[in-house]
Amino acid sequence: MELNSAILAIFGVSVFGVLVKLLAYSKARKGLIERRLKKLEEANLAMLHDSIYEKCSHYIEQGFISVDDLDNLEYLFSGYSGLGGNGTGETLYNKVKELPIRKIGG
């Protein structure tokens, strides 16, 4: 019986060691994933800001915006603000919302 107990004890320690290593690995992996997600959020925010900046600059220079373009801009801005964007993107967006709405091509 003592041999069986000794084998079980050794096996238990080995399993425990493996579980500890798996837990450490999963924590490290989780941290890596969280850092990558943060970087992806930052990249998306930068791309949305760039798109909003370019579009708003165009509409402000043009002096008006169409309903379709305003809807598209609102959709972009919703994602931008949802990721925490503000500053120049929000300022330009608000200026464009004040522009007259015109039908394009007619």
Backbone atoms as SQL, in Angstrom:
CREATE TABLE atoms (id INTEGER PRIMARY KEY, chain TEXT, resi INTEGER, resn TEXT, atom TEXT, x REAL, y REAL, z REAL);
INSERT INTO atoms VALUES
  (1, 'A', 1, 'MET', 'N', 0.794, -1.177, 0.000),
  (2, 'A', 1, 'MET', 'CA', 0.000, 0.000, 0.000),
  (3, 'A', 1, 'MET', 'C', 0.850, 1.261, 0.000),
  (4, 'A', 2, 'GLU', 'N', 1.972, 1.199, 0.710),
  (5, 'A', 2, 'GLU', 'CA', 2.827, 2.375, 0.794),
  (6, 'A', 2, 'GLU', 'C', 3.388, 2.770, -0.569),
  (7, 'A', 3, 'LEU', 'N', 3.666, 1.794, -1.396),
  (8, 'A', 3, 'LEU', 'CA', 4.172, 2.072, -2.742),
  (9, 'A', 3, 'LEU', 'C', 3.119, 2.809, -3.554),
  (10, 'A', 4, 'ASN', 'N', 1.883, 2.358, -3.449),
  (11, 'A', 4, 'ASN', 'CA', 0.791, 3.043, -4.163),
  (12, 'A', 4, 'ASN', 'C', 0.636, 4.480, -3.682),
  (13, 'A', 5, 'SER', 'N', 0.730, 4.687, -2.383),
  (14, 'A', 5, 'SER', 'CA', 0.614, 6.035, -1.819),
  (15, 'A', 5, 'SER', 'C', 1.753, 6.922, -2.311),
  (16, 'A', 6, 'ALA', 'N', 2.945, 6.366, -2.350),
  (17, 'A', 6, 'ALA', 'CA', 4.098, 7.124, -2.819),
  (18, 'A', 6, 'ALA', 'C', 3.943, 7.484, -4.289),
  (19, 'A', 7, 'ILE', 'N', 3.451, 6.559, -5.087),
  (20, 'A', 7, 'ILE', 'CA', 3.240, 6.816, -6.526),
  (21, 'A', 7, 'ILE', 'C', 2.179, 7.889, -6.706),
  (22, 'A', 8, 'LEU', 'N', 1.099, 7.774, -5.947),
  (23, 'A', 8, 'LEU', 'CA', 0.035, 8.783, -6.028),
  (24, 'A', 8, 'LEU', 'C', 0.542, 10.159, -5.596),
  (25, 'A', 9, 'ALA', 'N', 1.357, 10.215, -4.572),
  (26, 'A', 9, 'ALA', 'CA', 1.903, 11.482, -4.103),
  (27, 'A', 9, 'ALA', 'C', 2.807, 12.103, -5.165),
  (28, 'A', 10, 'ILE', 'N', 3.653, 11.299, -5.774),
  (29, 'A', 10, 'ILE', 'CA', 4.542, 11.804, -6.826),
  (30, 'A', 10, 'ILE', 'C', 3.719, 12.266, -8.022),
  (31, 'A', 11, 'PHE', 'N', 2.742, 11.457, -8.401),
  (32, 'A', 11, 'PHE', 'CA', 1.864, 11.815, -9.522),
  (33, 'A', 11, 'PHE', 'C', 1.121, 13.116, -9.215),
  (34, 'A', 12, 'GLY', 'N', 0.615, 13.243, -7.977),
  (35, 'A', 12, 'GLY', 'CA', -0.107, 14.458, -7.571),
  (36, 'A', 12, 'GLY', 'C', 0.777, 15.694, -7.657),
  (37, 'A', 13, 'VAL', 'N', 2.014, 15.595, -7.210),
  (38, 'A', 13, 'VAL', 'CA', 2.956, 16.717, -7.278),
  (39, 'A', 13, 'VAL', 'C', 3.244, 17.065, -8.731),
  (40, 'A', 14, 'SER', 'N', 3.402, 16.041, -9.571),
  (41, 'A', 14, 'SER', 'CA', 3.668, 16.288, -10.993),
  (42, 'A', 14, 'SER', 'C', 2.490, 16.977, -11.656),
  (43, 'A', 15, 'VAL', 'N', 1.286, 16.501, -11.379),
  (44, 'A', 15, 'VAL', 'CA', 0.088, 17.119, -11.949),
  (45, 'A', 15, 'VAL', 'C', -0.040, 18.549, -11.449),
  (46, 'A', 16, 'PHE', 'N', 0.208, 18.759, -10.167),
  (47, 'A', 16, 'PHE', 'CA', 0.130, 20.103, -9.606),
  (48, 'A', 16, 'PHE', 'C', 1.135, 21.027, -10.297),
  (49, 'A', 17, 'GLY', 'N', 2.334, 20.534, -10.520),
  (50, 'A', 17, 'GLY', 'CA', 3.354, 21.328, -11.200),
  (51, 'A', 17, 'GLY', 'C', 2.935, 21.709, -12.614),
  (52, 'A', 18, 'VAL', 'N', 2.335, 20.764, -13.311),
  (53, 'A', 18, 'VAL', 'CA', 1.853, 21.025, -14.671),
  (54, 'A', 18, 'VAL', 'C', 0.735, 22.069, -14.640),
  (55, 'A', 19, 'LEU', 'N', -0.170, 21.939, -13.690),
  (56, 'A', 19, 'LEU', 'CA', -1.274, 22.896, -13.571),
  (57, 'A', 19, 'LEU', 'C', -0.762, 24.309, -13.266),
  (58, 'A', 20, 'VAL', 'N', 0.229, 24.389, -12.410),
  (59, 'A', 20, 'VAL', 'CA', 0.822, 25.691, -12.086),
  (60, 'A', 20, 'VAL', 'C', 1.455, 26.314, -13.338),
  (61, 'A', 21, 'LYS', 'N', 2.149, 25.490, -14.099),
  (62, 'A', 21, 'LYS', 'CA', 2.770, 25.991, -15.328),
  (63, 'A', 21, 'LYS', 'C', 1.716, 26.414, -16.345),
  (64, 'A', 22, 'LEU', 'N', 0.645, 25.646, -16.474),
  (65, 'A', 22, 'LEU', 'CA', -0.432, 26.012, -17.393),
  (66, 'A', 22, 'LEU', 'C', -1.100, 27.323, -16.976),
  (67, 'A', 23, 'LEU', 'N', -1.295, 27.479, -15.680),
  (68, 'A', 23, 'LEU', 'CA', -1.892, 28.711, -15.176),
  (69, 'A', 23, 'LEU', 'C', -0.989, 29.914, -15.469),
  (70, 'A', 24, 'ALA', 'N', 0.292, 29.772, -15.239),
  (71, 'A', 24, 'ALA', 'CA', 1.240, 30.854, -15.530),
  (72, 'A', 24, 'ALA', 'C', 1.246, 31.179, -17.020),
  (73, 'A', 25, 'TYR', 'N', 1.216, 30.135, -17.846),
  (74, 'A', 25, 'TYR', 'CA', 1.187, 30.335, -19.291),
  (75, 'A', 25, 'TYR', 'C', -0.086, 31.061, -19.718),
  (76, 'A', 26, 'SER', 'N', -1.230, 30.637, -19.161),
  (77, 'A', 26, 'SER', 'CA', -2.488, 31.267, -19.559),
  (78, 'A', 26, 'SER', 'C', -2.546, 32.719, -19.111),
  (79, 'A', 27, 'LYS', 'N', -1.975, 33.038, -17.947),
  (80, 'A', 27, 'LYS', 'CA', -1.927, 34.437, -17.495),
  (81, 'A', 27, 'LYS', 'C', -1.038, 35.271, -18.421),
  (82, 'A', 28, 'ALA', 'N', 0.097, 34.723, -18.815),
  (83, 'A', 28, 'ALA', 'CA', 1.000, 35.435, -19.727),
  (84, 'A', 28, 'ALA', 'C', 0.327, 35.624, -21.073),
  (85, 'A', 29, 'ARG', 'N', -0.354, 34.597, -21.546),
  (86, 'A', 29, 'ARG', 'CA', -1.068, 34.666, -22.837),
  (87, 'A', 29, 'ARG', 'C', -2.189, 35.696, -22.772),
  (88, 'A', 30, 'LYS', 'N', -2.910, 35.721, -21.673),
  (89, 'A', 30, 'LYS', 'CA', -3.983, 36.705, -21.488),
  (90, 'A', 30, 'LYS', 'C', -3.416, 38.121, -21.536),
  (91, 'A', 31, 'GLY', 'N', -2.295, 38.337, -20.881),
  (92, 'A', 31, 'GLY', 'CA', -1.660, 39.653, -20.902),
  (93, 'A', 31, 'GLY', 'C', -1.252, 40.053, -22.309),
  (94, 'A', 32, 'LEU', 'N', -0.701, 39.110, -23.060),
  (95, 'A', 32, 'LEU', 'CA', -0.305, 39.374, -24.446),
  (96, 'A', 32, 'LEU', 'C', -1.531, 39.732, -25.284),
  (97, 'A', 33, 'ILE', 'N', -2.594, 38.978, -25.123),
  (98, 'A', 33, 'ILE', 'CA', -3.825, 39.244, -25.875),
  (99, 'A', 33, 'ILE', 'C', -4.393, 40.609, -25.515),
  (100, 'A', 34, 'GLU', 'N', -4.405, 40.943, -24.234),
  (101, 'A', 34, 'GLU', 'CA', -4.917, 42.249, -23.806),
  (102, 'A', 34, 'GLU', 'C', -4.080, 43.392, -24.388),
  (103, 'A', 35, 'ARG', 'N', -2.765, 43.226, -24.416),
  (104, 'A', 35, 'ARG', 'CA', -1.901, 44.271, -24.991),
  (105, 'A', 35, 'ARG', 'C', -2.150, 44.420, -26.488),
  (106, 'A', 36, 'ARG', 'N', -2.319, 43.296, -27.177),
  (107, 'A', 36, 'ARG', 'CA', -2.589, 43.345, -28.631),
  (108, 'A', 36, 'ARG', 'C', -3.941, 43.979, -28.919),
  (109, 'A', 37, 'LEU', 'N', -4.943, 43.662, -28.128),
  (110, 'A', 37, 'LEU', 'CA', -6.256, 44.282, -28.309),
  (111, 'A', 37, 'LEU', 'C', -6.189, 45.789, -28.097),
  (112, 'A', 38, 'LYS', 'N', -5.417, 46.207, -27.115),
  (113, 'A', 38, 'LYS', 'CA', -5.243, 47.647, -26.849),
  (114, 'A', 38, 'LYS', 'C', -4.594, 48.327, -28.055),
  (115, 'A', 39, 'LYS', 'N', -3.582, 47.695, -28.617),
  (116, 'A', 39, 'LYS', 'CA', -2.914, 48.251, -29.798),
  (117, 'A', 39, 'LYS', 'C', -3.866, 48.291, -30.995),
  (118, 'A', 40, 'LEU', 'N', -4.698, 47.265, -31.149),
  (119, 'A', 40, 'LEU', 'CA', -5.681, 47.258, -32.242),
  (120, 'A', 40, 'LEU', 'C', -6.709, 48.379, -32.057),
  (121, 'A', 41, 'GLU', 'N', -7.125, 48.611, -30.831),
  (122, 'A', 41, 'GLU', 'CA', -8.033, 49.724, -30.550),
  (123, 'A', 41, 'GLU', 'C', -7.375, 51.054, -30.929),
  (124, 'A', 42, 'GLU', 'N', -6.119, 51.213, -30.545),
  (125, 'A', 42, 'GLU', 'CA', -5.401, 52.443, -30.863),
  (126, 'A', 42, 'GLU', 'C', -5.278, 52.626, -32.377),
  (127, 'A', 43, 'ALA', 'N', -5.001, 51.539, -33.091),
  (128, 'A', 43, 'ALA', 'CA', -4.881, 51.612, -34.547),
  (129, 'A', 43, 'ALA', 'C', -6.220, 51.962, -35.184),
  (130, 'A', 44, 'ASN', 'N', -7.304, 51.339, -34.713),
  (131, 'A', 44, 'ASN', 'CA', -8.634, 51.665, -35.237),
  (132, 'A', 44, 'ASN', 'C', -8.990, 53.108, -34.959),
  (133, 'A', 45, 'LEU', 'N', -8.682, 53.573, -33.783),
  (134, 'A', 45, 'LEU', 'CA', -8.955, 54.961, -33.430),
  (135, 'A', 45, 'LEU', 'C', -8.183, 55.909, -34.346),
  (136, 'A', 46, 'ALA', 'N', -6.935, 55.602, -34.628),
  (137, 'A', 46, 'ALA', 'CA', -6.116, 56.433, -35.507),
  (138, 'A', 46, 'ALA', 'C', -6.687, 56.454, -36.929),
  (139, 'A', 47, 'MET', 'N', -7.109, 55.291, -37.430),
  (140, 'A', 47, 'MET', 'CA', -7.675, 55.238, -38.789),
  (141, 'A', 47, 'MET', 'C', -9.005, 55.981, -38.870),
  (142, 'A', 48, 'LEU', 'N', -9.837, 55.831, -37.849),
  (143, 'A', 48, 'LEU', 'CA', -11.106, 56.560, -37.828),
  (144, 'A', 48, 'LEU', 'C', -10.862, 58.063, -37.754),
  (145, 'A', 49, 'HIS', 'N', -9.897, 58.464, -36.936),
  (146, 'A', 49, 'HIS', 'CA', -9.572, 59.889, -36.833),
  (147, 'A', 49, 'HIS', 'C', -9.107, 60.430, -38.178),
  (148, 'A', 50, 'ASP', 'N', -8.246, 59.687, -38.841),
  (149, 'A', 50, 'ASP', 'CA', -7.739, 60.128, -40.136),
  (150, 'A', 50, 'ASP', 'C', -8.879, 60.267, -41.144),
  (151, 'A', 51, 'SER', 'N', -9.767, 59.297, -41.184),
  (152, 'A', 51, 'SER', 'CA', -10.895, 59.341, -42.116),
  (153, 'A', 51, 'SER', 'C', -11.824, 60.513, -41.805),
  (154, 'A', 52, 'ILE', 'N', -12.127, 60.699, -40.534),
  (155, 'A', 52, 'ILE', 'CA', -12.993, 61.820, -40.129),
  (156, 'A', 52, 'ILE', 'C', -12.331, 63.145, -40.474),
  (157, 'A', 53, 'TYR', 'N', -11.052, 63.269, -40.188),
  (158, 'A', 53, 'TYR', 'CA', -10.313, 64.507, -40.472),
  (159, 'A', 53, 'TYR', 'C', -10.346, 64.833, -41.966),
  (160, 'A', 54, 'GLU', 'N', -10.059, 63.828, -42.796),
  (161, 'A', 54, 'GLU', 'CA', -10.045, 64.048, -44.246),
  (162, 'A', 54, 'GLU', 'C', -11.436, 64.422, -44.766),
  (163, 'A', 55, 'LYS', 'N', -12.442, 63.677, -44.353),
  (164, 'A', 55, 'LYS', 'CA', -13.804, 63.938, -44.824),
  (165, 'A', 55, 'LYS', 'C', -14.302, 65.298, -44.343),
  (166, 'A', 56, 'CYS', 'N', -14.099, 65.594, -43.086),
  (167, 'A', 56, 'CYS', 'CA', -14.559, 66.876, -42.543),
  (168, 'A', 56, 'CYS', 'C', -13.852, 68.047, -43.218),
  (169, 'A', 57, 'SER', 'N', -12.569, 67.930, -43.429),
  (170, 'A', 57, 'SER', 'CA', -11.828, 68.993, -44.113),
  (171, 'A', 57, 'SER', 'C', -12.404, 69.229, -45.504),
  (172, 'A', 58, 'HIS', 'N', -12.734, 68.149, -46.207),
  (173, 'A', 58, 'HIS', 'CA', -13.322, 68.258, -47.543),
  (174, 'A', 58, 'HIS', 'C', -14.683, 68.965, -47.481),
  (175, 'A', 59, 'TYR', 'N', -15.555, 68.533, -46.568),
  (176, 'A', 59, 'TYR', 'CA', -16.896, 69.120, -46.493),
  (177, 'A', 59, 'TYR', 'C', -16.857, 70.583, -46.061),
  (178, 'A', 60, 'ILE', 'N', -15.966, 70.903, -45.153),
  (179, 'A', 60, 'ILE', 'CA', -15.845, 72.300, -44.708),
  (180, 'A', 60, 'ILE', 'C', -15.370, 73.164, -45.869),
  (181, 'A', 61, 'GLU', 'N', -14.390, 72.687, -46.616),
  (182, 'A', 61, 'GLU', 'CA', -13.907, 73.429, -47.789),
  (183, 'A', 61, 'GLU', 'C', -15.014, 73.540, -48.842),
  (184, 'A', 62, 'GLN', 'N', -15.781, 72.491, -49.025),
  (185, 'A', 62, 'GLN', 'CA', -16.878, 72.468, -49.989),
  (186, 'A', 62, 'GLN', 'C', -18.008, 73.403, -49.570),
  (187, 'A', 63, 'GLY', 'N', -18.205, 73.534, -48.268),
  (188, 'A', 63, 'GLY', 'CA', -19.213, 74.450, -47.742),
  (189, 'A', 63, 'GLY', 'C', -20.577, 73.830, -47.520),
  (190, 'A', 64, 'PHE', 'N', -20.738, 72.572, -47.789),
  (191, 'A', 64, 'PHE', 'CA', -21.999, 71.867, -47.559),
  (192, 'A', 64, 'PHE', 'C', -21.734, 70.377, -47.481),
  (193, 'A', 65, 'ILE', 'N', -22.788, 69.640, -47.116),
  (194, 'A', 65, 'ILE', 'CA', -22.687, 68.178, -47.039),
  (195, 'A', 65, 'ILE', 'C', -24.026, 67.586, -47.473),
  (196, 'A', 66, 'SER', 'N', -24.005, 66.396, -48.052),
  (197, 'A', 66, 'SER', 'CA', -25.241, 65.711, -48.428),
  (198, 'A', 66, 'SER', 'C', -25.732, 64.882, -47.235),
  (199, 'A', 67, 'VAL', 'N', -26.979, 64.476, -47.284),
  (200, 'A', 67, 'VAL', 'CA', -27.547, 63.646, -46.220),
  (201, 'A', 67, 'VAL', 'C', -26.797, 62.312, -46.140),
  (202, 'A', 68, 'ASP', 'N', -26.526, 61.709, -47.281),
  (203, 'A', 68, 'ASP', 'CA', -25.796, 60.431, -47.285),
  (204, 'A', 68, 'ASP', 'C', -24.404, 60.564, -46.687),
  (205, 'A', 69, 'ASP', 'N', -23.716, 61.642, -47.051),
  (206, 'A', 69, 'ASP', 'CA', -22.370, 61.862, -46.507),
  (207, 'A', 69, 'ASP', 'C', -22.422, 62.127, -45.008),
  (208, 'A', 70, 'LEU', 'N', -23.437, 62.846, -44.572),
  (209, 'A', 70, 'LEU', 'CA', -23.587, 63.109, -43.139),
  (210, 'A', 70, 'LEU', 'C', -23.878, 61.810, -42.388),
  (211, 'A', 71, 'ASP', 'N', -24.731, 60.964, -42.949),
  (212, 'A', 71, 'ASP', 'CA', -25.007, 59.659, -42.320),
  (213, 'A', 71, 'ASP', 'C', -23.725, 58.837, -42.200),
  (214, 'A', 72, 'ASN', 'N', -22.932, 58.813, -43.265),
  (215, 'A', 72, 'ASN', 'CA', -21.671, 58.075, -43.245),
  (216, 'A', 72, 'ASN', 'C', -20.725, 58.647, -42.192),
  (217, 'A', 73, 'LEU', 'N', -20.644, 59.952, -42.130),
  (218, 'A', 73, 'LEU', 'CA', -19.767, 60.606, -41.152),
  (219, 'A', 73, 'LEU', 'C', -20.231, 60.307, -39.726),
  (220, 'A', 74, 'GLU', 'N', -21.532, 60.316, -39.512),
  (221, 'A', 74, 'GLU', 'CA', -22.064, 59.996, -38.178),
  (222, 'A', 74, 'GLU', 'C', -21.719, 58.559, -37.787),
  (223, 'A', 75, 'TYR', 'N', -21.771, 57.655, -38.743),
  (224, 'A', 75, 'TYR', 'CA', -21.419, 56.263, -38.491),
  (225, 'A', 75, 'TYR', 'C', -19.944, 56.144, -38.093),
  (226, 'A', 76, 'LEU', 'N', -19.067, 56.836, -38.809),
  (227, 'A', 76, 'LEU', 'CA', -17.643, 56.834, -38.472),
  (228, 'A', 76, 'LEU', 'C', -17.410, 57.445, -37.093),
  (229, 'A', 77, 'PHE', 'N', -18.093, 58.566, -36.845),
  (230, 'A', 77, 'PHE', 'CA', -17.880, 59.257, -35.580),
  (231, 'A', 77, 'PHE', 'C', -18.375, 58.435, -34.397),
  (232, 'A', 78, 'SER', 'N', -19.437, 57.667, -34.594),
  (233, 'A', 78, 'SER', 'CA', -19.956, 56.816, -33.519),
  (234, 'A', 78, 'SER', 'C', -18.884, 55.820, -33.066),
  (235, 'A', 79, 'GLY', 'N', -18.229, 55.175, -34.022),
  (236, 'A', 79, 'GLY', 'CA', -17.146, 54.251, -33.684),
  (237, 'A', 79, 'GLY', 'C', -15.966, 54.964, -33.047),
  (238, 'A', 80, 'TYR', 'N', -15.647, 56.129, -33.587),
  (239, 'A', 80, 'TYR', 'CA', -14.526, 56.934, -33.086),
  (240, 'A', 80, 'TYR', 'C', -14.760, 57.342, -31.625),
  (241, 'A', 81, 'SER', 'N', -15.936, 57.887, -31.353),
  (242, 'A', 81, 'SER', 'CA', -16.211, 58.329, -29.984),
  (243, 'A', 81, 'SER', 'C', -16.369, 57.137, -29.049),
  (244, 'A', 82, 'GLY', 'N', -16.895, 56.001, -29.571),
  (245, 'A', 82, 'GLY', 'CA', -17.030, 54.802, -28.757),
  (246, 'A', 82, 'GLY', 'C', -15.696, 54.244, -28.293),
  (247, 'A', 83, 'LEU', 'N', -14.653, 54.505, -29.056),
  (248, 'A', 83, 'LEU', 'CA', -13.303, 54.074, -28.671),
  (249, 'A', 83, 'LEU', 'C', -12.579, 55.137, -27.852),
  (250, 'A', 84, 'GLY', 'N', -13.271, 56.222, -27.536),
  (251, 'A', 84, 'GLY', 'CA', -12.675, 57.260, -26.693),
  (252, 'A', 84, 'GLY', 'C', -12.106, 58.425, -27.467),
  (253, 'A', 85, 'GLY', 'N', -12.358, 58.494, -28.780),
  (254, 'A', 85, 'GLY', 'CA', -11.837, 59.597, -29.585),
  (255, 'A', 85, 'GLY', 'C', -12.539, 60.903, -29.267),
  (256, 'A', 86, 'ASN', 'N', -11.770, 61.957, -29.294),
  (257, 'A', 86, 'ASN', 'CA', -12.310, 63.300, -29.095),
  (258, 'A', 86, 'ASN', 'C', -11.318, 64.286, -29.694),
  (259, 'A', 87, 'GLY', 'N', -11.296, 65.502, -29.238),
  (260, 'A', 87, 'GLY', 'CA', -10.314, 66.472, -29.715),
  (261, 'A', 87, 'GLY', 'C', -10.659, 67.004, -31.087),
  (262, 'A', 88, 'THR', 'N', -9.674, 67.017, -31.992),
  (263, 'A', 88, 'THR', 'CA', -9.885, 67.608, -33.311),
  (264, 'A', 88, 'THR', 'C', -10.934, 66.863, -34.116),
  (265, 'A', 89, 'GLY', 'N', -11.014, 65.556, -33.983),
  (266, 'A', 89, 'GLY', 'CA', -12.038, 64.785, -34.692),
  (267, 'A', 89, 'GLY', 'C', -13.430, 65.243, -34.299),
  (268, 'A', 90, 'GLU', 'N', -13.658, 65.421, -33.026),
  (269, 'A', 90, 'GLU', 'CA', -14.963, 65.865, -32.538),
  (270, 'A', 90, 'GLU', 'C', -15.234, 67.310, -32.938),
  (271, 'A', 91, 'THR', 'N', -14.232, 68.160, -32.863),
  (272, 'A', 91, 'THR', 'CA', -14.396, 69.566, -33.251),
  (273, 'A', 91, 'THR', 'C', -14.782, 69.678, -34.724),
  (274, 'A', 92, 'LEU', 'N', -14.071, 68.970, -35.583),
  (275, 'A', 92, 'LEU', 'CA', -14.383, 69.002, -37.015),
  (276, 'A', 92, 'LEU', 'C', -15.758, 68.414, -37.296),
  (277, 'A', 93, 'TYR', 'N', -16.082, 67.327, -36.652),
  (278, 'A', 93, 'TYR', 'CA', -17.389, 66.693, -36.825),
  (279, 'A', 93, 'TYR', 'C', -18.509, 67.678, -36.475),
  (280, 'A', 94, 'ASN', 'N', -18.365, 68.356, -35.365),
  (281, 'A', 94, 'ASN', 'CA', -19.390, 69.325, -34.950),
  (282, 'A', 94, 'ASN', 'C', -19.504, 70.483, -35.938),
  (283, 'A', 95, 'LYS', 'N', -18.382, 70.925, -36.523),
  (284, 'A', 95, 'LYS', 'CA', -18.432, 71.984, -37.537),
  (285, 'A', 95, 'LYS', 'C', -19.173, 71.510, -38.781),
  (286, 'A', 96, 'VAL', 'N', -18.940, 70.275, -39.185),
  (287, 'A', 96, 'VAL', 'CA', -19.598, 69.725, -40.373),
  (288, 'A', 96, 'VAL', 'C', -21.099, 69.584, -40.135),
  (289, 'A', 97, 'LYS', 'N', -21.495, 69.214, -38.922),
  (290, 'A', 97, 'LYS', 'CA', -22.922, 69.079, -38.616),
  (291, 'A', 97, 'LYS', 'C', -23.665, 70.408, -38.774),
  (292, 'A', 98, 'GLU', 'N', -22.951, 71.523, -38.689),
  (293, 'A', 98, 'GLU', 'CA', -23.561, 72.843, -38.829),
  (294, 'A', 98, 'GLU', 'C', -23.648, 73.296, -40.290),
  (295, 'A', 99, 'LEU', 'N', -22.999, 72.579, -41.201),
  (296, 'A', 99, 'LEU', 'CA', -23.003, 72.954, -42.617),
  (297, 'A', 99, 'LEU', 'C', -24.409, 72.757, -43.204),
  (298, 'A', 100, 'PRO', 'N', -24.719, 73.558, -44.248),
  (299, 'A', 100, 'PRO', 'CA', -25.990, 73.320, -44.943),
  (300, 'A', 100, 'PRO', 'C', -25.988, 71.962, -45.621),
  (301, 'A', 101, 'ILE', 'N', -27.165, 71.338, -45.658),
  (302, 'A', 101, 'ILE', 'CA', -27.303, 70.040, -46.310),
  (303, 'A', 101, 'ILE', 'C', -27.838, 70.292, -47.711),
  (304, 'A', 102, 'ARG', 'N', -27.131, 69.735, -48.692),
  (305, 'A', 102, 'ARG', 'CA', -27.525, 69.875, -50.091),
  (306, 'A', 102, 'ARG', 'C', -27.539, 68.526, -50.772),
  (307, 'A', 103, 'LYS', 'N', -28.368, 68.445, -51.789),
  (308, 'A', 103, 'LYS', 'CA', -28.416, 67.244, -52.606),
  (309, 'A', 103, 'LYS', 'C', -27.251, 67.320, -53.592),
  (310, 'A', 104, 'ILE', 'N', -26.502, 66.235, -53.702),
  (311, 'A', 104, 'ILE', 'CA', -25.355, 66.192, -54.628),
  (312, 'A', 104, 'ILE', 'C', -25.868, 65.917, -56.032),
  (313, 'A', 105, 'GLY', 'N', -25.353, 66.696, -56.994),
  (314, 'A', 105, 'GLY', 'CA', -25.649, 66.480, -58.404),
  (315, 'A', 105, 'GLY', 'C', -27.019, 66.965, -58.844),
  (316, 'A', 106, 'GLY', 'N', -27.678, 67.729, -58.048),
  (317, 'A', 106, 'GLY', 'CA', -29.008, 68.157, -58.478),
  (318, 'A', 106, 'GLY', 'C', -29.345, 69.432, -57.879);
